[in-house]
Amino acid sequence: MNMKTKKNLGICMDHSSAHLMEFANESGESKTIESKFTHDVKEHSLGKSEHLMHNKEQHQQSEYYRKLGEVIKGYDEVILFGPTDAKVELFNLLMEDHLFANIKIGFASTDKMTVNQQLAFVKDHFTKK
């Protein structure tokens, strides 16, 4: 019986960047997606107006989440984790979109981790099934 390899993805994220770790057959591959709303942009926008900054932040945050969503569409199962609420915000957005209905998505709160700890967390998450 030939079982299709499930494509699993771990995403350690906060509001400024997401470290994506693909997990398939004991091996991990990773890349990072950055939000365009960096601290510098925030400082620059704040100088102009709170309202403008908030609009820019909202726009760039949704662009960041949209990019992550595009990547997530290619997987069977995804675990979102990290120290901030960004993972919950992304999770809620994905749950509202029927395109993600067949993807098993979960989230977990974790402390700030090194890259090796992140990889170990993802490996542990997908191997204990």
Salt bridges, closest charged atoms under 4 A:
GLU26 OE1 - LYS123 NZ 3.67
GLU43 OE2 - HIS39 NE2 3.62
GLU57 OE2 - LYS42 NZ 3.92
GLU63 OE2 - ARG66 NH2 3.00
GLU70 OE2 - LYS73 NZ 3.01
ASP76 OD2 - LYS4 NZ 3.37
GLU77 OE1 - LYS6 NZ 3.96
GLU77 OE2 - LYS104 NZ 3.86
GLU77 OE2 - HIS125 NE2 3.81
GLU77 OE2 - LYS129 NZ 3.24
GLU89 OE1 - HIS15 NE2 3.11
ASP97 OD1 - HIS98 ND1 3.96
ASP124 OD2 - LYS128 NZ 3.69
